[in-house]
Amino acid sequence: MKAVVGLGNPGKRYERTRHNLGRMAVRAFLSRLAGVAKQEHDFSVIYRVGETLVVEPSVYMNLSGISVEEVCERCSVTPQELLIVYDDYSLPFGQMRAKAQGGAGGHHGMLSIIEALQTQEIPRLKLGIGSEQPLSELADYVLEEFSEDEAKQLSEFLARAAAAIGCFVESDIETVMNRFNLP
């Protein structure tokens, strides 16, 4: 069993913000499929795609660990069988980077997951939202909607992210890294 988790914040106010890019990517992946079963749990919404769960936490970003821990315990998924999909300020907009493990890199959602699961050995797909924005204004920046230029590129970016998610579902994180990480 694998689980793909798209991080974001719940509610209409955050739906089209940079911080919801992970959630948008898993929705782009799900939109390619038919007849996906949906279940609502205490801290997440779970879609079953064959032997893979696609998860949208129903808690705020900084509490993502609660949702991921619930999924791991309820569905017998190990941290190494996860793919956490989330926005990353350190990458330029439109770039992706898959990793088999690592720290949170300042991302509070990923930090919450690492703390809840007590390991950094968690595969992840980071989706770039970086800009020249000063770090002192980062909280406002990630909670803003995409710029006009970013919005024009968004559907192609989400299609590539959905393809990377599909690659993980069909194979493993190493294959995703080899196919989707730019040199």
N, C-alpha and C positions, 0 to 999 in steps of 0.2 A: 504494500500500500504506500502510495506517495500522496503528498499534499502540497498544493501550490497556494500561497497566501498573498493576496494583494492588499498591501497596507494603504490606509487612507483614513479619513474622518467620516463618520456617518452624517447624514442630513443633506438637504438641498443646498445649504449655504456653502458647503465645501465641495460639492460635486465636480465642478470644473476648475478646481484649483491645482496648482503644481504639486501640492502635498498629496493629492489623490491620484497621482500618476500610476502607482502600483495597482490600485483598485481599477482604474480605467484599463490597464493592460490585461488584467484577468477577465474583465468584461469583454474586451476585444477578442480574447481567446475563446470565451464561451459563445460569443456571437457566431462563431464558425461552426458550431455544433447544433444538432437537433435533439430534442427530447431529453434534456438534462434535468434530472430530478433535483429538487431543492428542498432543504430542511433548515428550519430555524432552530437554533440552540440558544442557550443563555447569553453567550458572548460572541456569537458568530452566525453567519448564514453559510451553509455548506451545500455545494453542488457536487453531485457524483458523476464523474466522467470515466466510465469503465472502472479500473482499479485505482483511479486517482480522485482525490477530493480537491475541489477548488473552493477556497475559503475567502470570505470577506468578513473581517472582524466587524462587529457591531458596536465596538467601543472606540473611544478616541485614540488617535495615533500613539500617544505616550503610554497607553495601557495595553498595547497590542499583545504583550506577553501573556495576559490573562486569557485572551482568545486562543492563541497558539497553544498554550499549555492545555487548555480544555480539549482542543482537537487531538493533540498527541495522546492524552490520557484516554479519551472516549473512543478513539478510532485506532489505537495501537500504532501510532506513527512515531518513528524515532526522529530526533533532530536531523540526522543525516538524510532522511527521506523527504525532508521539506525543501521547498524553494520559496524563499521570501522575496517578493517583488516590491520594490519601493523606489521613491525618488532620491536622487543623490546630487547635492549641490556641488560637489567637487568635480563632477563630470560636466562638460559642456552640453547644452540642450541638444538632444537627438542622439547622443552616444549612449551605449550600454556597456556594462561590464559584469560578467558572471564570475563568481568566486565560490570556491568550495567551503571556505571558512574565513574568519577574520573578526576584527573588532567592530564596534558600532560606527566608528568614524564620525561621531558627533550626532548621529541620527537617533532621536529619542525612541522611536518605534522599535528600531533594531536593538537598542540598548535594553528596552523592556523585555524583548524576546530572549536575548542572551541571559539576562538575569533570571527570568522565569525558568528557562531550560537548563541553566547552570553550565552552559557550554558555548564556545564560539565556533564549534564545528557544525555550522548550519549553512547549507548552500543558499546563495542569494543571487538575484538579478537586480543590479542597480541601474536606474534609468536617469540619465543626466538632465538636470534642470539648471545647471550653473550659468552664471552671468557675471557681469562686472559689479553686481550689487554688493555694497559693503556688508561684511558679516554682522555688523551691529544692527542691521535692519533685516536680518535673515528671517525672523519669525513672520514679519509682515510679508516679505517676498514669497515665501512658500505658501502662504494662505491667500495669495492673489490669484486671479484667473490668468491664463496664459496671455502673453502679448499677442498683438495682431500677427506678427511674423511667426511666432511659435505656433499659433492656432493654425496657420496655413500648412505647417509641417507635421501637425499632430497626428493625422490619420495614418500617414506613412510610418511615423515613429511607432505608433501603437500596433500597426501591422507587423513590423519587425519584432516588437516585444512579444506579440502573440505567437509568432513563429518560434521564437526562442523558448517560450513556455511549452509549446507543442513538442519541441525537440527534447526538453527535459522529461515530459510525460512519456515519450517514446523511447528515450535512452537514459542519459545520466548527465550530471553536471559537467563532467569532463568534456563530453561531446558538445554541450552548449558553449563552453569556454572556447573550444577549438573552432567552432563555426561562427560565433557571434562576437567574440572579443576582437576589437581592432588591434593591430600591432602597435 
